[in-house]
Amino acid sequence: MRTYVRAVLVIFAALQLFLGAWLTFLPKSFYDNVPTVDWDPPFSEHAFRDFGSASLGLAIVLAAAAIRPERYLAGVALLAYVAFALPHMIFHLSHLQHGEVGWSIVLGTVVTLMFVVPASALLGVRKMT
C-alpha cells in the first residue's frame, strides 16, 4: 500500500507543479489553450495566478509527503488535495452543459479521476505502517 500511496503523491505533486507553474507564469496561455476552460467565467489574470500559486503550494506538500511517506504527512497531504478536488469535481460536473459532448466526457472523467485516485490513496494511508 505504501508504494501505491507514494506513487499517487508523486504523480499528483508533478501534476500540481506543472499546472501551478503554467497558471502562475502564463495564465492567459492556460486559458487560451486548455479545452473547456473558456466554458465558464471569462479570463481573470488575478484568479488564474492565485489558483496557480495555490497549486504550487499544494505541489510542495504532496512532494514532501512523497519524499517522506509517513502516515501522518501522507494523510495530511492527500486530505488537502481531496479538499480541493471534491468541490472542483462537483463544480465541473454541474457545468458540463456549456460545451461539446466529447469534451464534456473528457472533462468529467478527468475531474472525477482527480478526486477518486487521491481519495483511494487517502484510504490506503490507514494501512501504512
C-alpha positions in Angstrom: 0.0 0.0 0.0 2.9 2.4 0.7 4.0 2.0 -2.9 0.6 3.0 -4.2 0.3 5.9 -1.8 3.7 7.2 -2.8 3.0 6.8 -6.5 -0.2 8.9 -6.2 1.7 11.5 -4.2 4.5 11.7 -6.8 2.0 11.8 -9.8 -0.2 14.5 -8.2 2.7 16.6 -7.0 4.1 16.6 -10.5 0.6 17.5 -11.9 0.2 20.3 -9.4 3.7 21.6 -10.1 3.1 21.6 -13.9 -0.3 23.2 -13.7 0.7 25.6 -10.9 3.7 26.9 -12.9 1.6 27.2 -16.1 -1.2 29.1 -14.3 1.1 31.3 -12.3 3.5 32.3 -15.0 1.4 32.0 -18.2 -2.2 32.3 -17.1 -3.5 33.6 -20.5 -1.8 30.7 -22.3 -3.6 28.2 -20.0 -7.0 29.9 -20.6 -6.4 30.0 -24.4 -5.0 26.5 -24.9 -6.8 24.2 -22.5 -10.1 23.0 -23.9 -13.1 23.5 -21.7 -11.6 26.3 -19.6 -13.4 29.0 -21.5 -16.8 27.4 -20.8 -17.0 29.3 -17.5 -16.5 32.9 -16.4 -14.2 35.0 -18.6 -10.4 35.1 -18.1 -9.2 36.7 -14.9 -5.4 37.0 -14.6 -5.7 37.6 -10.9 -7.8 34.4 -10.3 -5.6 32.3 -12.5 -2.4 33.4 -10.9 -3.9 32.9 -7.4 -5.0 29.4 -8.3 -1.6 28.7 -9.8 0.2 29.8 -6.7 -2.1 27.7 -4.5 -1.4 24.7 -6.8 2.4 25.3 -6.4 1.9 25.3 -2.6 -0.1 22.0 -2.8 2.6 20.5 -5.0 5.2 21.2 -2.3 3.1 19.5 0.4 2.4 16.5 -1.9 6.1 16.2 -2.8 7.2 16.4 0.8 4.8 13.6 1.6 6.2 11.6 -1.3 9.8 12.1 -0.2 8.9 11.0 3.4 5.8 8.9 3.1 5.0 8.7 6.7 1.4 8.0 7.6 0.6 11.4 9.1 2.2 13.6 6.4 0.8 11.5 3.6 -2.6 11.7 5.1 -2.5 15.5 5.6 -1.2 16.0 2.0 -3.8 13.7 0.4 -6.6 15.2 2.6 -5.5 18.7 1.4 -5.7 17.6 -2.2 -9.0 15.9 -1.8 -10.4 19.1 -0.1 -9.6 20.8 -3.4 -10.5 18.0 -5.8 -14.0 17.3 -4.4 -15.5 20.9 -4.9 -13.6 21.2 -8.2 -15.2 17.9 -9.4 -18.6 19.0 -8.3 -18.4 22.3 -10.0 -17.3 20.9 -13.3 -19.7 18.0 -13.3 -22.5 20.5 -12.7 -21.4 22.8 -15.6 -20.9 20.3 -18.5 -23.8 21.6 -20.4 -21.7 24.5 -21.8 -19.6 22.5 -24.2 -19.3 19.8 -26.7 -20.3 16.3 -25.7 -16.9 14.8 -26.4 -15.1 17.4 -24.3 -17.7 17.1 -21.6 -17.0 13.4 -21.3 -13.2 14.0 -21.2 -13.6 16.8 -18.6 -16.0 14.7 -16.4 -13.7 11.7 -16.5 -10.5 13.8 -15.7 -12.0 15.7 -12.7 -13.5 12.5 -11.4 -10.2 10.7 -11.5 -8.5 13.7 -9.9 -10.8 13.1 -6.9 -11.1 9.3 -6.9 -7.4 8.4 -7.2 -6.2 10.6 -4.3 -9.2 9.6 -2.2 -8.4 6.0 -2.7 -4.8 6.7 -1.7 -6.1 8.5 1.4 -8.0 5.4 2.4 -4.8 3.4 1.8 -2.9 5.6 4.3 -4.7 3.9 7.1 -3.0 0.6 6.1 0.5 2.1 6.1 2.8 1.2 8.9 
